[in-house]
Amino acid sequence: MNIIKPGDELLIKKPVQFTCRNCGCIFEATANEYIRGRIYHTCICPCCGEQVITKKE
C-alpha cells in the first residue's frame, strides 16, 4: 500500500462535546470514552447514565 497523503491522527483523538437531552448535561469525552461511528458518536452521560448521540463533525 502506498499512502498518498497521511491522515490527521490528532483529529481522531480530538475530544467530542455531547449534550444530554435527558438531564441537560453538557460534557466532553475523549476518544477512549466514546464510540465512534460513521455518522454519529455515542457516549454514556456521566450524570444520568443515558446514552447520548451526537452527529459526527
C-alpha positions as CSV (number, residue, x, y, z in Angstrom):
1,M,0.0,0.0,0.0
2,N,1.2,3.5,-0.8
3,I,0.0,6.4,1.3
4,I,-0.5,9.5,-0.9
5,K,-1.4,11.9,1.9
6,P,-1.4,10.7,5.6
7,G,-4.4,11.4,7.7
8,D,-4.5,13.6,10.8
9,E,-4.2,11.3,13.9
10,L,-4.9,14.3,16.2
11,L,-8.4,14.6,14.6
12,I,-9.2,11.1,15.6
13,K,-8.1,11.7,19.2
14,K,-9.8,15.1,19.5
15,P,-12.4,15.3,22.3
16,V,-16.1,15.4,21.3
17,Q,-18.8,17.5,23.0
18,F,-22.1,15.9,23.9
19,T,-25.4,17.3,25.2
20,C,-27.7,15.0,27.1
21,R,-31.4,15.5,26.2
22,N,-32.5,13.7,29.3
23,C,-30.8,15.8,32.0
24,G,-29.3,18.7,30.1
25,C,-25.7,17.9,31.0
26,I,-23.1,19.1,28.5
27,F,-19.8,17.2,28.7
28,E,-16.7,16.4,26.6
29,A,-15.4,12.9,26.1
30,T,-12.0,11.8,24.8
31,A,-11.6,9.2,22.1
32,N,-11.3,6.3,24.6
33,E,-14.6,7.3,26.3
34,Y,-17.0,7.4,23.4
35,I,-17.8,5.0,20.5
36,R,-17.0,6.4,17.1
37,G,-19.5,5.6,14.3
38,R,-19.5,6.5,10.6
39,I,-22.2,9.2,11.1
40,Y,-22.7,9.5,14.9
41,H,-20.7,9.3,18.1
42,T,-22.3,7.8,21.2
43,C,-21.4,8.1,24.9
44,I,-23.0,7.5,28.3
45,C,-24.0,10.6,30.2
46,P,-21.9,10.9,33.4
47,C,-24.8,12.4,35.3
48,C,-27.9,10.3,34.4
49,G,-26.4,7.3,32.7
50,E,-28.4,7.7,29.5
51,Q,-26.9,7.1,26.1
52,V,-26.1,10.3,24.3
53,I,-25.7,10.6,20.5
54,T,-24.0,13.4,18.6
55,K,-23.6,13.9,14.9
56,K,-20.0,13.5,13.6
57,E,-18.4,16.8,12.5
